[in-house]
Amino acid sequence: MDVSTFYALFSTTCFTLVGLWWNVVQSHADWMRDRRLRRVVGGIYLSFLLPAVMGLFAQVGGTEQPSIWRGAFIALSVIGCASTLRLLARARGHHFLIWQQAAAALLYALIAVVGAFPDLARHVDLRPIQTEALLLIVLIILAHALVWRYMAGEGRAGEEA
């Protein structure tokens, strides 16, 4: 598959997931009344929004102007990593949430590192934009797992274990 086509489909999918998450949140107004739950809900929102925006920048920059997507991936990954670590600090006692958010923070860090040092991707025989795509796929899989656990009630930050 062409990388540009991948990122077009990826961004569209992630923006769709953002919209679906908004619908879920609207049907659970109580989540927005609790400060801790609201932070987790916002973290889930960002876990779909940031990759969607990264995909847009990958389409704009592509292989012709990699500095566009590389800069955006670095900046958005720093935002994602910081917000994830902030949530991680509040996840005491929720083992799945701790594991998921630690893995997401690591993925954001790796995305930023590949954006800053694209030659690292050549060690795995891929182009940098392909390496980033693989990391983003894993990040979205983690986000789906978080939504599932959250919707099942097992990962909610405001509930007792």
C-alpha positions in Angstrom: 0.0 0.0 0.0 1.1 3.5 -0.8 2.2 5.3 2.4 0.0 8.4 1.4 -3.0 6.1 1.0 -2.3 4.5 4.4 -2.2 7.8 6.2 -5.3 9.0 4.5 -7.2 5.9 5.7 -5.5 6.0 9.1 -6.5 9.7 9.7 -10.0 9.1 8.6 -10.4 6.1 10.8 -8.9 8.0 13.8 -11.2 11.0 13.3 -14.1 8.6 13.1 -13.0 7.1 16.4 -12.9 10.6 17.9 -16.5 11.1 16.8 -17.6 7.8 18.2 -15.9 8.5 21.5 -17.8 11.8 21.7 -21.0 9.9 21.3 -20.1 7.5 24.1 -19.2 10.4 26.4 -22.5 12.2 25.6 -24.4 9.2 26.8 -22.4 9.2 30.1 -22.8 12.7 31.5 -21.7 11.5 34.9 -18.2 10.9 33.6 -17.8 14.6 33.0 -18.9 15.6 36.5 -16.0 13.6 38.2 -12.7 15.4 37.8 -10.6 12.2 37.7 -12.9 10.5 35.2 -13.0 13.6 33.0 -9.2 13.4 32.8 -9.3 9.8 31.7 -12.0 10.6 29.2 -9.8 13.4 27.8 -6.9 11.1 27.6 -8.9 8.6 25.6 -9.9 11.5 23.3 -6.3 12.5 22.8 -5.3 8.9 22.1 -7.4 9.1 18.9 -7.0 12.8 18.1 -3.2 13.0 18.1 -2.6 10.1 15.8 -5.3 11.4 13.5 -3.6 14.8 13.3 -0.2 13.1 12.8 -1.7 11.3 9.8 -2.7 14.5 8.3 0.8 16.0 8.6 2.2 12.8 7.1 0.0 13.3 4.1 1.0 17.0 3.7 4.7 16.3 4.1 4.9 12.8 2.7 8.3 11.8 1.3 8.8 15.1 -0.6 9.0 17.3 2.5 9.7 15.1 5.5 10.5 18.0 7.8 6.7 18.8 7.9 5.6 15.4 9.2 8.7 14.9 11.3 8.3 18.2 13.1 4.6 17.6 13.7 5.2 14.0 14.9 7.8 15.3 17.4 5.6 18.1 18.7 2.4 15.9 18.9 4.3 13.1 20.5 5.6 15.3 23.2 2.1 16.4 23.9 0.8 12.8 23.9 3.7 11.6 26.1 3.2 14.4 28.6 -0.5 14.0 28.9 -0.1 10.2 29.2 2.5 10.5 31.9 0.2 12.9 33.7 -2.6 10.4 33.7 -0.2 7.6 34.6 0.7 9.4 37.8 -3.0 9.2 38.8 -3.6 5.6 37.9 -2.5 4.0 41.3 -4.0 0.6 41.8 -5.3 0.1 38.3 -2.7 -2.3 36.9 -4.1 -2.4 33.3 -4.3 1.4 33.1 -0.8 1.7 34.4 0.5 -0.8 31.9 -1.4 0.7 29.0 -0.4 4.2 29.7 3.2 3.3 30.3 3.2 1.5 26.9 1.5 4.5 25.2 4.1 6.9 26.7 6.9 4.7 25.4 5.3 4.6 21.9 5.0 8.4 21.9 8.6 8.7 22.9 9.6 6.3 20.1 7.6 8.3 17.6 9.4 11.5 18.6 12.8 9.8 18.5 12.2 8.5 15.0 10.9 11.9 13.9 14.1 13.5 15.3 16.5 10.8 14.1 14.9 9.3 11.0 18.1 7.3 10.2 17.2 4.9 13.1 14.4 3.5 10.9 16.9 2.2 8.5 18.1 -0.3 11.2 14.8 -2.1 10.8 14.9 -1.9 7.0 12.0 0.6 6.7 11.6 4.2 5.7 11.1 6.6 8.6 7.5 7.3 7.6 6.8 3.6 7.5 8.3 3.1 10.9 6.1 5.9 12.3 3.1 4.2 10.7 3.8 0.9 12.5 4.2 2.7 15.8 0.9 4.6 15.3 -0.9 1.4 14.6 0.3 -0.1 17.9 -0.7 3.2 19.6 -4.3 2.9 18.2 -4.5 -0.7 19.3 -3.6 0.3 22.8 -6.2 3.1 22.6 -8.8 0.5 21.6 -7.8 -1.7 24.5 -8.1 1.3 26.9 -11.6 2.1 25.6 -12.7 -1.5 26.0 -11.4 -1.8 29.6 -12.8 1.7 30.4 -16.2 0.8 29.0 -16.2 -2.5 30.9 -15.5 -0.4 34.1 -12.2 -2.1 34.8 -9.9 0.8 34.0 -11.9 3.8 35.3 -9.7 6.0 37.4 -12.5 7.0 39.7 -13.6 3.6 40.7 -12.4 1.2 43.4 -10.5 -1.8 42.2 
